[in-house]
Amino acid sequence: MSILLHCCCGPCLSGSYPILEAEVGKGNTSVFWENPNIHPFVEYYQRMASFIKMAQIYELPIVKGYVEYGLTRYMQALEGHFGQERCEVCYRLRLEATAKKAKEKGFDEISTTLLISPYQNHELLKKVGNEAAEKYNVKFHYTDFRPGFRESHDLSRKYELYRQKYCGCIFSEYDRYMNDKKHFPDLWCEF
């Protein structure tokens, strides 16, 4: 069995891959970067750099895809839907690109490091993953990588990986910081 693993960043790869390797064996996984949602550009670059670093540490083959900053593609795909429904669009963009590349390169299955996050919607990821895989005649390999979440923090420190503070899109950045009253108190006051 060969798997093309969509990766959102190095920290998530660090905790996901050991679990996947235990399931499918060493040498059966290649990794893929497709994240047009990540904003701003500096964030995109830092996450891609940490992904590449972790893939090299694990000696995983990187399958090249569309690596240019994809903000325009992401915003066009949302078609003005900026609420919680954006997550399904985002998952679909990334997992369909992964499934398409898997089909082109002869992989049997796809998966995603997004499955390590306790903040991601696993049921929706499974649904979109299965639909994307079916569309390109591959299989979606679901594994709950969340047991590796804490370890990914330790590995991030060990390998000095950039660790993000929000999911990736401009909307999740807004949500994260608007809810952070400790570091960003209410600035809307009388002057």
N, C-alpha and C positions, 0 to 999 in steps of 0.2 A: 504494500500500500504506500502511495506517495501523497504527501499533503503539502499544499501551498498555504502557508500561514500568513494571513493579513496581520500586519503589526502597526500599532498606533504610536508606539514609542519604545525606547530601550528599557525603561523600568518594567513595563507590562510584559515585554518579551522575556526579561530576566526571570520573572516568576512563573510565566506560562510554559515556557519551553521545557523545563525539567519535568513537568507533569505530563506534557504531551510525549516527550521522549520515553518516559516510563511506560506509556500506553502503546506506542507504535514502534519503538526501537530507534536506535541511533542511525542516522543516515537516510531517514525517510522523509525528512522535513526540509523544505526551502522556505524562505521568507520573502514577503512582498510589501512594499510601501505604497499606499494609496490613501491619502488623507487631505482631500481638498477643503475640508471644513476648518482646518486649523488656522487660527488668526491670532495675532498679526504675523507678518512675515518672519520676524525674529523668533517668535514662538515656533513657527513651522520649521525653521532652520535648526533650532536647538533640539527639537524632538527628532528630526530626521538624523541629526548627527549622533544622538544617543542611541537611536535604532541601529545605525551602521556600526557603532562601536560595540554594542551588545551582540550583534550578529557575528562580528569578527571574533569576539571572545568565545562564543559558542561554536565557531567555525561552521556557521550555517551559510549555504549558498543563498545569495540575494538574487531574486529574479527581478530584472529591471522592468519598470513600468513607466507611467506618466508621473514624473517627479517634480514638474514645475508647480509653483505656488498656484493653488486652484481656487482662490477666493471667488473669482468670477463664475466658474463652473458651479460652485456650491450655491452661491446666491441665486443663480438662474434656476437651478434644480428646485430650490425652495418655492419658487413661484409665489412669493409674497406670504408664505405660511411660516411665521416666525415663532409660533407657540411651541408647545411640546411635540406637536406632529413633526417638527423638524428632525427629530431623532430618527424616525423611520426613514425619512428621505436620506439622511446622512448614512445610516446603516446600509441602505440600498445602494447608494453611490459606491461605497467602498467594497461591499461584498459582491456586487455584480462585476465590478472591475476585477476583483480577485478571481471570481469564477470564470470570467472570460479569459483571463491570462492562464488560469489552470488548464482550461480546455486547449488553448493554443499550445501550451508546453507539455501536454500529456500527463498532467497530474490526475490522480483518482479523486481526491477530496480537497476541500478547503476548510479552514477554520479561521478564528480571529482571536487576537490577544485581548480584544474588548471584553471577552468572557472572564477576565480576571477581576474586573471591577465590581465591587458591591454596589456601585452607583449606576451601573448600566442595567437596562431592562432585558434580562435574559430571555424571557418568553418572546419578546419582540425580536431579539437577535436570532433566536432559533427560527422563528417564522420567516424572517427576511433571508436568513442564511439558507434555509431549505428552498425558498422560492428562487433565489439567485442560482443556487447549485442546479436545480431542476432546469432552469432556463438554459444553462450551458452544458447540461448532461454530465455533471459531476455530482459528487455527494457532499453534504455538509456534515462535518465531524463536530458534534457538540461534546465538549468537555467543560465541566464547571471548574475553571481555573482559580476560583476565589480562594481556595485553601493556600494558594501561593502569593496572595496579596501582601501579607505582612513580610514574607521573605523578600518580596520585590523591593520593599523599602530598605532592608538591610543590604541587598545586593546593589542597589542604587548608590548607597553610601560607599560600599566597598570599591565599586568601579568608577566612582565619581561621575555618575550620570546625572544629567539635568533632569530634575523632577518637577513636573508641571503642577499648577495649582487649580486647574479647571479642565473640563472635558476637552475643550479645543476650539469650539466655535465662538464667535463674538457674543452670542447670546448666553452661552454658558459662562463666559468670562464676566459678563454683566451680572448674571444671577449670583455668581460666587462672591463678587465684591460688593454688591448691593446688600447681601445678607451678612457681611463681615463687619458688624458694628464695633467689634473690639479694635480692629485696626483702622477702620474708616468710619468714625462717628458721623452723625448727621451734620453735614456741612450747610444745609439749607436753614439758615437762621437770619435773624435781623442783623443788618450791618450797622 
